[in-house]
Amino acid sequence: MITDTEIRIKGIKALTESLGDVEADRFISLIQRKLFDYTKWRQGMDEESSIEEISKRAMAVSNKNTRQ
């Protein structure tokens, strides 16, 4: 069994060989982004909103987060 450090080194090497330095860095940035915080998003929501309105708001926030 290899160490965590060895796995990281081999992983970075595989990424850079496959994607190149810039795209490998982009890939790492993408997978390290924070996940959607439902609790924070939900706090600002109107309790009287319909399920359709809530869904539209959730999709808008999700789309915004994936574009960044």
C-alpha positions in Angstrom: 0.0 0.0 0.0 1.3 3.5 -0.9 1.1 6.6 1.3 -1.3 9.4 0.9 1.5 11.6 -0.3 2.5 9.1 -3.0 -1.2 9.0 -4.2 -1.3 12.8 -4.4 1.9 12.9 -6.4 0.8 10.2 -8.8 -2.6 11.8 -9.1 -1.2 15.2 -10.0 1.2 13.7 -12.4 -1.6 11.8 -14.1 -3.7 14.9 -14.3 -1.0 17.1 -15.7 0.0 14.5 -18.3 -3.6 14.0 -19.3 -4.9 17.6 -19.1 -1.8 19.8 -19.1 -0.8 22.2 -16.3 -3.5 24.8 -16.7 -6.5 22.4 -17.1 -5.2 20.2 -14.3 -5.2 23.2 -12.0 -8.7 24.1 -13.2 -9.9 20.6 -12.4 -8.5 20.7 -8.9 -10.1 24.1 -8.3 -13.5 22.7 -9.5 -13.5 19.7 -7.2 -12.4 21.8 -4.2 -15.3 24.3 -4.4 -17.6 24.4 -1.5 -20.9 22.6 -1.8 -24.2 24.3 -2.0 -25.2 25.6 1.5 -28.9 24.7 1.6 -29.4 26.1 5.1 -28.0 29.5 4.2 -30.0 29.6 1.0 -33.2 28.6 2.8 -32.9 31.3 5.5 -33.8 34.0 3.0 -36.8 32.3 1.6 -40.4 33.4 2.0 -42.4 30.8 3.8 -45.4 31.4 1.6 -43.6 30.6 -1.7 -45.0 27.9 -3.9 -42.9 24.8 -4.6 -42.4 26.0 -8.2 -41.0 29.4 -6.9 -38.7 27.6 -4.5 -37.5 25.2 -7.3 -36.8 28.1 -9.6 -34.8 29.9 -6.9 -32.9 26.8 -6.1 -32.0 26.2 -9.8 -30.9 29.8 -10.2 -28.6 29.6 -7.2 -27.3 26.2 -8.4 -26.6 27.6 -11.9 -24.9 30.6 -10.6 -22.6 28.4 -8.4 -21.7 26.2 -11.4 -20.8 29.1 -13.6 -18.2 30.6 -11.2 
